[in-house]
């Protein structure tokens, strides 16, 4: 059954982004699949939008993290990782983006209709383009002893439109998406999702299990 999440609209001129997040409902990534090792880190996501951007935030409660990759489109899913797969216009196109990000904010980004033949997207300045903020960095990784780590970024609607054509970004517009938590090569491999998948083997690239995101 597809879950539905209402994406609140925020005016960042009136409300600073730090305050904006306080009013946003959390998404729980609480369906853990395919592994029976008992590792199910509490992980939450939040979304809001403005006239120009879709804003994304993740918080994952992990005592121990792994960060190996620092270059765009490295295999960040093997690290402590959160992922946002999104189709910005499902009535018109079956493709979706996979935004995969480790706890240091390293991004893997692709576009396609399924796991096979995905087009990997490259940016020289991807951290600046998506305004990526991560609580963990290459410099402070060895000092990590927190209860949780966070990543935050924003996706320009013009980026979506570059690949999907003009979007009708108004109240009621529907996107399809899923949110994931994973760490294929961490001490305890784990695979969590928001909208539950039913495939027997690990594979997040299953858009038939995406939930609905409805713009407020």
C-alpha positions as CSV (number, residue, x, y, z in Angstrom):
1,X,0.0,0.0,0.0
2,X,1.4,3.4,-1.0
3,X,2.1,5.8,1.8
4,X,1.4,9.5,1.2
5,X,3.2,12.5,2.6
6,X,2.2,16.1,2.3
7,X,5.1,18.4,1.5
8,X,4.6,21.7,3.3
9,X,5.4,25.0,1.6
10,X,7.6,27.4,3.4
11,X,8.4,31.1,2.8
12,X,12.1,31.3,3.7
13,X,12.0,35.1,3.7
14,X,9.5,35.0,6.6
15,X,10.9,31.8,8.3
16,X,14.6,31.1,8.6
17,X,15.4,27.6,7.4
18,X,16.6,26.5,10.8
19,X,13.2,27.3,12.2
20,X,11.4,25.9,9.2
21,X,12.5,22.4,9.9
22,X,10.9,22.5,13.4
23,X,7.5,22.7,11.9
24,X,7.9,19.8,9.4
25,X,6.4,16.4,10.0
26,X,9.0,13.5,10.1
27,X,9.1,10.6,7.8
28,X,10.0,7.3,9.5
29,X,12.3,5.0,7.6
30,X,11.3,2.0,9.7
31,X,10.8,-1.0,7.4
32,X,14.0,-3.0,7.6
33,X,14.4,-5.8,5.1
34,X,16.6,-8.7,3.9
35,X,18.9,-8.9,7.0
36,X,18.2,-10.5,10.4
37,X,21.1,-9.1,12.4
38,X,18.8,-6.9,14.4
39,X,20.4,-3.6,13.3
40,X,17.6,-1.1,12.7
41,X,18.9,2.4,13.3
42,X,16.2,5.0,13.9
43,X,16.3,7.2,10.8
44,X,14.0,10.1,9.9
45,X,13.6,12.3,6.9
46,X,11.8,15.7,6.3
47,X,10.8,17.6,3.2
48,X,9.5,21.0,2.4
49,X,9.4,23.2,-0.7
50,X,9.6,26.8,-1.8
51,X,8.8,28.3,-5.2
52,X,12.3,27.3,-6.4
53,X,13.6,24.3,-4.4
54,X,12.7,21.0,-2.8
55,X,14.5,20.8,0.6
56,X,15.5,17.4,2.0
57,X,16.8,16.5,5.5
58,X,17.8,13.2,7.1
59,X,18.7,12.3,10.6
60,X,20.1,8.9,11.5
61,X,20.8,7.6,15.0
62,X,24.0,5.6,14.8
63,X,26.7,5.2,17.4
64,X,29.2,3.9,14.9
65,X,29.5,5.1,11.3
66,X,31.6,4.3,8.3
67,X,32.7,6.8,5.7
68,X,35.0,5.6,2.9
69,X,34.0,7.6,-0.1
70,X,34.5,11.4,-0.8
71,X,34.2,11.7,-4.6
72,X,30.9,12.2,-6.4
73,X,29.3,8.9,-7.7
74,X,31.5,6.7,-5.5
75,X,29.8,3.7,-4.0
76,X,28.4,5.6,-1.0
77,X,25.7,3.0,-0.4
78,X,28.5,0.8,1.1
79,X,29.0,3.5,3.8
80,X,26.6,4.8,6.4
81,X,24.1,6.1,3.9
82,X,20.7,7.6,3.3
83,X,18.9,7.8,0.0
84,X,16.0,9.7,-1.7
85,X,14.6,8.2,-4.9
86,X,12.2,10.6,-6.6
87,X,10.2,10.9,-9.8
88,X,9.1,14.6,-10.0
89,X,6.4,14.0,-12.6
90,X,5.1,10.4,-12.6
91,X,2.1,11.1,-14.8
92,X,4.5,12.0,-17.7
93,X,7.7,10.0,-17.2
94,X,8.7,6.7,-15.6
95,X,12.3,7.8,-14.8
96,X,13.4,8.7,-11.4
97,X,16.5,10.2,-9.7
98,X,18.5,8.3,-7.0
99,X,20.0,10.7,-4.6
100,X,22.3,8.6,-2.4
101,X,24.5,10.2,0.2
102,X,26.8,9.0,2.9
103,X,27.1,10.7,6.3
104,X,29.9,13.0,5.0
105,X,27.6,14.4,2.3
106,X,29.2,12.6,-0.6
107,X,26.6,12.2,-3.4
108,X,25.8,9.4,-5.9
109,X,23.2,10.6,-8.4
110,X,21.7,8.8,-11.3
111,X,18.6,8.9,-13.6
112,X,16.7,6.1,-15.3
113,X,13.7,3.9,-15.2
114,X,15.2,1.1,-13.2
115,X,18.5,-0.3,-11.9
116,X,19.8,-1.0,-15.4
117,X,21.2,1.5,-17.8
118,X,21.1,4.5,-15.4
119,X,22.7,7.7,-16.5
120,X,25.1,9.0,-13.9
121,X,25.0,12.7,-13.5
122,X,28.2,14.7,-12.7
123,X,28.7,18.1,-11.1
124,X,32.1,19.8,-10.5
125,X,30.4,21.8,-7.7
126,X,27.7,19.4,-6.6
127,X,28.0,20.4,-2.9
128,X,27.4,24.0,-3.7
129,X,24.8,23.3,-6.4
130,X,22.6,21.2,-4.0
131,X,23.7,23.2,-0.9
132,X,24.8,20.1,0.9
133,X,25.3,20.3,4.7
134,X,26.5,17.4,6.7
135,X,27.2,17.1,10.4
136,X,30.1,14.7,9.6
137,X,33.0,15.8,7.5
138,X,36.3,14.4,6.4
139,X,38.0,16.6,9.1
140,X,35.8,15.6,12.0
141,X,35.0,12.0,11.2
142,X,37.5,10.5,13.7
143,X,35.9,12.6,16.4
144,X,32.4,11.3,15.8
145,X,30.8,10.1,19.0
146,X,27.3,11.6,18.7
147,X,24.0,9.9,19.0
148,X,23.1,10.8,15.4
149,X,24.3,12.3,12.1
150,X,22.5,14.6,9.7
151,X,22.6,15.6,6.1
152,X,20.6,18.3,4.4
153,X,20.3,19.5,0.8
154,X,18.0,21.3,-1.6
155,X,17.1,20.4,-5.2
156,X,16.3,23.2,-7.6
157,X,13.1,22.6,-9.5
158,X,15.0,23.9,-12.5
159,X,17.3,20.8,-12.2
160,X,14.2,18.5,-12.4
161,X,12.9,20.5,-15.3
162,X,16.2,20.2,-17.2
163,X,15.5,16.5,-17.5
164,X,11.7,16.3,-17.3
165,X,10.5,19.5,-18.9
166,X,8.4,22.2,-17.3
167,X,6.8,21.1,-14.0
168,X,3.6,22.5,-12.6
169,X,4.9,23.2,-9.1
170,X,1.6,24.1,-7.4
171,X,-0.5,22.9,-4.6
172,X,-1.7,19.3,-5.3
173,X,1.2,18.4,-7.6
174,X,2.2,14.8,-7.0
175,X,5.7,13.3,-7.0
176,X,6.5,9.7,-6.3
177,X,9.4,8.7,-4.0
178,X,10.9,6.5,-1.4
179,X,13.4,7.1,1.4
180,X,16.1,4.6,2.4
181,X,18.7,3.9,5.0
182,X,21.5,1.5,4.2
183,X,25.1,0.5,4.7
184,X,26.0,-2.5,2.6
185,X,29.6,-2.8,3.9
186,X,29.2,-1.4,7.4
187,X,29.7,-3.6,10.5
188,X,26.0,-4.5,10.4
189,X,24.6,-4.5,6.9
190,X,21.1,-3.0,6.8
191,X,18.4,-1.9,4.4
192,X,15.6,0.3,5.6
193,X,12.8,2.0,3.7
194,X,9.8,4.3,4.1
195,X,7.3,2.7,1.7
196,X,7.8,-1.1,2.1
197,X,9.3,-3.2,-0.7
198,X,8.3,-6.9,-1.1
199,X,11.1,-8.1,-3.4
200,X,13.0,-11.0,-1.9
201,X,16.5,-9.7,-2.6
202,X,18.1,-6.3,-1.8
203,X,17.2,-3.8,-4.5
204,X,16.0,-0.3,-3.8
205,X,15.5,0.4,-7.5
206,X,11.9,-0.7,-7.5
207,X,9.8,2.3,-8.4
208,X,6.5,0.3,-8.2
209,X,6.9,0.6,-4.4
210,X,7.3,4.4,-4.3
211,X,4.9,6.4,-2.1
212,X,3.2,9.7,-3.0
213,X,4.5,13.1,-2.1
214,X,1.8,15.8,-2.5
215,X,2.7,19.5,-2.5
216,X,0.6,21.4,0.0
